[in-house]
Amino acid sequence: MKQDTKQREDGRATRERLLDCAEALTAAKGFASVTSKEICQQAGANLAAVNYHFGSREGLYEAMLYRVHDRIISQTTLQDIAEGAGTPREKLERFFDSLLWSVQRGGRAGADERAIQVWLREALGNATAFLPILRHLATTKFPWVRKLFADYLGRSEGDPVLYSGILHTMAPILLLNLKDFFPIAAEDEPMRILRDPAFHAAMRMYAFAGLDALKKA
């Protein structure tokens, strides 16, 4: 029994090392430029470990991206916000805070810079492989985001105005994450501003100004 437990623990540890190494190498040069051999060598595992733990190289890719996106914002976090206590505005504010803090390393959303680098690198540079991941998230996480906006705007889930509100609110936040592709040092003025709580407060104020205009329309 103890041996079986140890084998399971060793298996979980190997799986996590493979994900960690795949993520680090993907952040550096993109998954398409990384070989399974490189990942296994860095993880201290044999080449068969990828198929054993993930079924295939594609399975490893999917597992890595799902884990990365959960560090940016998890489905549990979205569900807790949407179903938790508070007014529609308070819930949407908590959602904004989670995303805005994900711009910072170690933010409250549990994100780090490498996670965002991996996500954006693959979204921008590996569209064919990335699209199935996006479709999956559209059916698991996006419905909670849509509910938060629909409740605040008082719009049905099929209303085009609702999607306009989501798009114009999310686009600036997504743009902030592109900072990881800018040649800006951590101590530079633009980076300092992005980390300033006053900047985040202004971003949230801007978002609600647009949403409130849609509510009155």
N, C-alpha and C positions, 0 to 999 in steps of 0.2 A: 504493500500500500504506500509506504513512504517513497519507494522507488518510483512508483507511478506518479505520485505528487511531484517529485523532483523533476521527472521527465516533462510533465506539463509546464512546470515553472520555467524550465530551461527552454522549452519550445516557445513560450510567450516572450521570454527575454530575447531569443533569436529573432522572432518576428518583429519586435520593437526595434532591435538594432538594424534590421534590414530597412525598416521604414525610416529610421533616423538617417541612415547613410544615403538612401535614395533621395530623401528630402534635401540633405546638404549638397549632394552632387547636382541635383536639379536646380537648386538656387544658384549654383555657380555657373552652370552651362546649359541648362535645359535637359529635360528627360530624354529627348530624342538623341542627344549627343552622349548619353551615358549608357554603358553596356551593363548587362546583368552581372558579368564577371567583375567589373569594377565595384559594383554595389556589394557583392558577396565578399570580395577580398577585403574591403573596408570594414565590413561587418564581422569578419572572422568566421564566415560560414561557407559551406560548399555550394557549388553552383546549383545543385538540386534543391536547395532550400527555398528558392523563389517559387518553384512549382509546388513544393510541399506545403508551404504556408499560404500561398495566394492563388494557386492553380495555374498561373501563367504570369508573364511579364506585364500583360495588360491588367491583370488582377492586382498586382503590386502597385501599378500606376493609379488605379482607381482608389485603392485603400489609402495610399499616400495623400491623394487630393481630398478625400473625404475627411481624413484626420486633420489636414491643414485647415480646411474650411471650418471645422468644428473649433479650432483654436481662434479663429476670427470671430465666429459667433455660432453657437451650437443650436440644434433644434430644441433641446431642452430649455435653453435660455429663452428662445423665442416663444415657446409654449408657455413657460412660466410667466413671461411678461404679458402675453395676450390673455391668459386665463387668471392672472393674479388680480389683487385688489387695486383700486384706483380708478380715476376717471379716464376716458379715452385719451385725453391730453397727457395725463401723468404716465400712462403706459407708453405712449409714443415718445415722450421725453426719455424714458428709461431705454427705449430702443435706440434713440439717437445717441445717448451717452455711451452705450455699449459699442456702437460703431465708431464714434469719434475717438474713444479711448483706444480702439484697436489700431489707430494710426500711430500710437506711441508704443514703444517696446514695453512688454509686460503690462499692458493696459488691463482694465477691468474685464475686458472680454476674453482675457487669457491669450491674446494674440502676441506674437513677436514679429520682428522685422523679417525673419527668414520665412515664416509662414506666408506673409503677404507677398514677398518676393517670388516664392514658388507659385502661388496662385496666379499672380499677374503675368509672370513669365510664360506659364502654360496657356493662359487665356489668350495672350497676345500672339504667341508664337507656335502653338500646337493645336490649332482650332479643330482639326479633324478628330483627334483623340480626345480633346477636351469637351466636345459637344455632348456626348452621352452623360458626362458628369453633370453638366449644366442642366440637362433634361431631368436628371434624377433630383437635383436640388429644387427644381421648379415644382416638383410634386411633393417634396417633403418639407422644405423650409419656407418657400415663397407663400404658400397659403396662410401662414401665420403672419407674415409681413403684410400681406393684402388685407387681412382681417384688422390689423392695427390701424391701417390707413382708412379702411372702409368705415370702421366705427367712429373715427374722428371726423371724417368728412360727411358722414351720414349718407353715403352713396352705396348702391348695390355693387356686388362683386363683378358685374358685367358692364358697369358704367365706364365709358372712355375717360370721363373726367377723373375717375379714381386712378387710372393708370397714368394719366398726365401728372397727377399729384405725386405719385410714387417716383416717377422718372425724374421730375425736376428737383425733387428732394434728395434722391439718392445719388444723382450724377455728381454733384460737388464733393460728396463724401468719397465716392469711388475715385474721383480725380486726385484727392489728397493722397491716396495710397500709391499713386504713381511716383511719389517722391523717391521711392526706392530705386527708380531708374534715372534719377537726376544726379549729376556729379556734385552733390552738396555734402560737405563735411558735417559731422554731428554738431560741431561748435559754431557753424555758420549762422548768420542772422535769419535766413529763411527757415532753417530747421528749428531755431529757438522759438520763432513765432508759431510754427505749427504745433509746438508742444505747450504753448501758453493756454491755460484754462480760459482766459478772456477771449482768445480766438475761437475756442470751441463754443463758448456762450454766444458769440456773435453768429457763428454758423447756425446754431439752433434757432436763434431769433429770426434769422433770414428764412430758414425753412418754414417756420410757423407763419411768417408773414405771407408767404406764398400760399400755404395751405388754407389760411384763414380767408384769403381773397377768393379761393375756390369755393369755400363754404358759403360765402355770400353771393356767389354768382348765380 
